[in-house]
Amino acid sequence: MGIIGDHPEGGLRFDLERMTSSPPWVYTGTLATPGERHALHITVDASGAVVVHDESMLPGDMAQRTKMLVRTVVKHATDGRPPPQRIRRWRAG
């Protein structure tokens, strides 16, 4: 049962919620690995630039992977709509 519970059996699980209704958009949430859980605070400006706050607290390439995921999701918001209210994704390790 890899998709149920707080931590994935493998890979990374992102669970983010947008806290603002206009740019800069602020997302807060968690990044869970099989053994750890990390708090995330992310800002996205109107041009789509993504900043992961306290990025040095994330191990390995997790900050870069977080930026790529959020950037991709934000790019898919079209027709002047804001990006999604929630981002829930799993990525292979």
C-alpha positions in Angstrom: 0.0 0.0 0.0 2.5 2.6 -1.1 0.0 5.5 -1.6 -1.7 5.3 1.8 -0.1 6.8 4.9 2.2 9.6 5.8 5.4 8.4 4.0 5.8 6.8 0.6 7.4 3.3 0.4 9.7 4.9 -2.3 10.3 8.1 -4.0 9.0 11.6 -3.0 5.5 12.7 -2.1 4.7 16.4 -2.5 1.6 17.9 -0.7 1.4 21.6 -1.2 -1.4 24.2 -0.7 -1.6 27.7 -2.3 -2.0 30.3 0.5 -2.5 33.4 -1.7 -4.9 34.2 -4.5 -2.7 36.5 -6.5 1.0 36.7 -7.3 3.4 36.2 -5.7 1.7 32.8 -5.0 2.8 31.2 -1.8 2.7 27.4 -1.3 3.2 25.6 2.0 3.2 21.9 2.7 5.4 18.9 2.9 7.8 16.7 1.0 7.9 13.2 2.4 10.4 10.5 1.7 10.3 6.9 3.0 12.2 8.0 6.1 11.7 11.7 6.5 9.3 14.6 6.2 10.4 18.1 5.2 8.4 21.3 5.5 8.2 23.4 2.3 7.6 27.1 1.9 7.6 28.2 -1.8 7.0 31.5 -3.6 6.2 31.8 -7.3 6.2 35.2 -8.9 4.0 36.3 -11.8 6.7 35.4 -14.3 6.8 31.8 -13.0 10.1 32.0 -11.1 10.1 29.6 -8.2 11.9 30.1 -4.9 12.1 27.3 -2.3 12.8 29.0 1.0 15.3 27.3 3.4 16.5 25.3 0.4 19.7 24.4 2.2 17.7 22.4 4.7 16.6 19.9 2.0 19.0 17.0 1.4 20.5 16.2 -2.0 18.7 17.5 -5.1 15.2 17.8 -3.4 15.1 21.6 -3.7 15.8 21.4 -7.4 13.2 18.7 -7.9 10.7 20.7 -6.0 11.4 23.8 -8.2 11.0 21.8 -11.3 7.7 20.2 -10.2 6.2 23.6 -9.1 7.4 25.4 -12.2 5.8 22.7 -14.4 2.4 22.9 -12.6 2.4 26.7 -12.6 3.1 26.7 -16.4 0.0 24.6 -17.0 -2.3 27.3 -15.5 -3.7 28.9 -18.6 -6.2 31.6 -19.6 -5.3 33.9 -16.8 -6.3 31.5 -14.1 -4.1 31.1 -11.0 -2.1 27.9 -10.5 -3.8 25.1 -8.7 -4.9 25.4 -5.1 -3.3 22.1 -4.2 -0.4 20.2 -5.6 -0.2 16.5 -4.7 2.3 14.5 -6.6 4.5 11.5 -6.2 7.8 11.2 -8.0 10.2 8.2 -8.2 13.2 8.3 -6.0 
